[in-house]
Amino acid sequence: MQQTTKARKALRATPKGGVVFTAEIGDGTYVIKAEFNTSFDYNDFYTKKNSGVNGQPAVVYEAKIPADASGEIELMLAGTGSEDGSDGKIYTDVSHLTTAKTIVDKIIIKMK
């Protein structure tokens, strides 16, 4: 049986200085993911006509945290959610994203 540990932080608008939260995790290898979206973020591919209020889909960043991790680990762009967010999948094609790739500058995990 696989054990899952969840650490979540629900946010409204992200403060300009960033967000810091802590979580204790047990021994093992983990994958951490972060999802970001801006409504009405249209571009030439994700237009108001074909994407409604969503514009570009949410971007998903992720990193693998090995059991012996130390120091800093940077989350990297893994893909997007579906355009309407309905299926829970991550799509790796980010070739049609523009401003959605600039929602965050960097996501760093600091291991203690």
C-alpha positions in Angstrom: 0.0 0.0 0.0 1.3 3.5 -0.9 1.2 6.1 1.8 0.4 9.7 0.7 1.4 12.8 2.7 -0.3 16.0 1.8 0.8 19.6 2.5 -1.5 22.2 1.1 -1.6 25.9 1.3 -4.8 27.6 -0.1 -4.2 31.1 -1.2 -6.0 34.1 -2.6 -3.9 36.6 -4.5 -0.2 35.7 -4.0 1.7 38.4 -2.1 4.4 40.2 -4.0 7.1 39.0 -1.5 6.1 35.4 -2.1 4.7 32.7 0.1 6.5 30.5 2.6 5.1 27.5 4.3 6.6 24.5 6.1 5.8 20.8 6.1 7.3 17.8 7.8 7.5 14.7 5.7 8.6 11.3 6.5 11.4 9.2 5.0 10.9 8.4 1.3 10.8 9.9 -2.1 8.1 12.6 -2.8 6.9 14.6 -5.7 5.8 18.1 -5.0 3.6 20.0 -7.4 2.3 23.6 -7.6 -0.4 24.9 -9.9 -0.9 28.6 -10.9 -3.5 30.3 -13.1 -4.6 33.8 -14.1 -8.2 34.1 -15.4 -8.7 36.1 -18.6 -5.1 35.4 -19.7 -5.7 35.3 -23.4 -3.1 35.0 -26.2 -3.3 34.2 -30.0 -3.9 30.5 -29.3 -6.1 30.6 -26.1 -8.6 33.2 -27.2 -11.8 34.4 -25.5 -13.8 32.6 -28.2 -12.2 29.2 -27.6 -11.3 29.3 -23.9 -14.0 31.4 -22.2 -12.9 33.1 -19.0 -10.0 30.8 -18.5 -7.6 32.0 -21.3 -4.4 30.0 -21.0 -4.6 26.9 -18.8 -3.1 26.6 -15.4 0.6 25.9 -15.3 1.9 23.1 -13.2 5.4 23.0 -11.7 6.9 19.9 -10.1 10.0 18.4 -8.5 11.0 15.1 -7.2 12.4 15.1 -3.6 14.6 12.1 -3.0 14.8 10.6 0.5 18.4 11.9 1.0 17.6 15.4 -0.3 19.4 18.4 1.2 19.9 22.0 0.2 17.6 23.5 -2.4 15.4 21.9 -5.1 13.8 24.0 -7.8 10.4 23.1 -9.2 10.4 23.1 -13.0 7.5 23.7 -15.4 5.9 20.2 -16.0 3.0 21.3 -18.2 -0.5 22.6 -17.9 -3.9 21.4 -16.6 -6.7 21.0 -19.1 -8.2 24.2 -20.5 -11.3 23.8 -18.2 -9.5 22.1 -15.4 -11.9 19.1 -15.5 -9.7 16.0 -16.0 -6.9 16.4 -13.5 -4.2 15.5 -16.0 -1.0 17.3 -16.8 -0.3 18.1 -20.4 3.4 18.5 -21.3 2.9 20.6 -24.4 3.5 24.2 -23.3 4.3 25.5 -26.8 1.2 27.7 -26.9 1.7 29.4 -23.6 3.0 32.9 -23.4 2.3 35.1 -20.3 1.2 32.0 -18.3 4.9 31.0 -18.1 5.6 34.2 -16.3 3.1 34.0 -13.4 5.9 32.9 -11.1 9.6 33.6 -11.3 10.9 30.6 -9.3 9.8 28.0 -6.8 12.4 26.7 -4.4 12.1 24.0 -1.8 14.6 24.3 1.0 15.4 21.1 2.8 16.6 21.1 6.4 
